């Protein structure tokens, strides 16, 4: 709704009429390798803390799985974190925001391209509820309440799977999975494409000996 895909040979005038708007943004398709996101938090005093870069997998244009950390080179992850922090700072933002990015491949090595900014807690950060020392929700409250931000420490390799539509009716299957935590949103009757809950799986990494 409010969007249209334009392909070679399409009647542009007809597409424009179907949108029923006076203005629109034209975007090109980007040949990306993967989508990643960074959940960042900024306090009123300028302190910025970012959660680890997360890889997002979509099915039918709906986020299905998020994995932290994203399987990308360390220098690329550092660049993604730097970009997210810079956006929060330049906007003088207070609270949690998500920055979605595309990972592009080119001849000189991969790079990231910002795709979308969501000024709020975000579905791709739900893994932080069970997989990090502080959740994106607590971090947001800390920021807007004027408290110090927590230092996000990931508990291990984390996978968050959305339960979409009637998948919520099979939530009991997840209760037998070691390390999995089920979250049910209580939205009522499931319908196709509606996020009804999610499951977080944490594979804890051994502590490093000193």
C-alpha positions, -999 to 999 in steps of 0.1 A, spaced: 0 0 0 14 33 -10 42 16 -30 45 4 -66 72 -15 -85 80 -1 -119 95 -24 -145 107 -19 -181 76 -14 -203 52 -3 -175 28 25 -182 43 51 -159 12 74 -161 -10 45 -150 13 36 -121 13 72 -110 -25 74 -110 -28 42 -91 -6 56 -63 -31 85 -58 -6 109 -44 9 143 -52 45 133 -44 66 102 -41 102 89 -37 118 70 -65 141 43 -53 164 19 -73 168 -18 -66 201 -25 -48 219 -57 -55 228 -64 -18 243 -95 -4 225 -94 30 206 -70 52 219 -60 86 208 -37 113 222 -19 143 202 -10 174 217 21 188 209 41 219 218 77 227 214 94 260 207 131 265 243 137 275 255 123 242 265 88 254 260 63 226 258 25 230 252 1 201 242 -36 202 261 -60 179 253 -59 142 225 -82 134 217 -100 101 181 -100 91 164 -126 69 130 -118 53 103 -141 40 75 -127 19 88 -92 28 84 -98 65 112 -102 90 115 -138 98 149 -144 114 175 -121 130 210 -134 140 235 -117 162 263 -113 155 260 -108 117 285 -130 98 304 -100 83 340 -89 86 350 -71 118 360 -39 100 326 -38 82 308 -44 115 328 -15 131 318 7 101 281 -2 106 283 7 143 301 39 135 274 49 110 246 42 134 262 61 162 269 91 139 232 91 128 220 92 164 244 120 173 238 141 142 200 139 148 205 148 185 184 117 191 175 105 226 164 69 230 167 37 209 167 37 171 174 11 145 195 16 114 189 -9 86 217 -13 61 225 -33 30 258 -51 26 270 -45 -9 298 -64 -26 322 -46 -49 357 -50 -63 374 -33 -34 355 -53 -7 321 -51 9 305 -19 21 273 -9 39 246 13 26 219 28 49 184 16 38 161 28 66 161 45 100 134 35 125 133 59 155 121 33 180 128 -1 194 128 -25 165 118 -61 157 154 -69 147 164 -60 182 140 -83 201 169 -108 205 183 -84 232 155 -94 256 172 -128 262 205 -125 245 222 -94 260 230 -79 294 205 -51 287 176 -52 264 167 -25 238 136 -18 258 155 -11 291 180 9 271 153 31 257 139 38 292 173 45 305 179 71 278 146 90 280 147 89 318 181 105 319 199 75 334 232 61 323 230 36 294 239 0 300 269 -15 283 254 -42 259 271 -75 263 259 -104 241 255 -137 259 265 -158 229 253 -165 194 217 -154 193 189 -162 168 155 -146 170 126 -162 150 93 -144 144 62 -165 149 40 -152 120 3 -159 116 -8 -194 127 28 -204 136 19 -191 170 -5 -221 174 26 -244 174 45 -225 200 47 -256 223 72 -271 198 97 -244 208 94 -252 245 113 -284 239 143 -266 223 172 -262 247 182 -225 251 150 -212 235 126 -187 251 91 -181 237 75 -147 237 37 -146 229 23 -111 222 -14 -119 230 -27 -102 199 -57 -124 196 -67 -142 164 -37 -150 142 -39 -137 106 -15 -142 77 15 -118 79 9 -107 114 37 -111 139 22 -130 168 53 -137 189 89 -146 187 114 -172 199 150 -164 210 177 -191 209 209 -184 227 240 -206 223 262 -194 251 299 -191 243 324 -203 269 340 -176 291 376 -168 282 401 -178 309 424 -151 321 
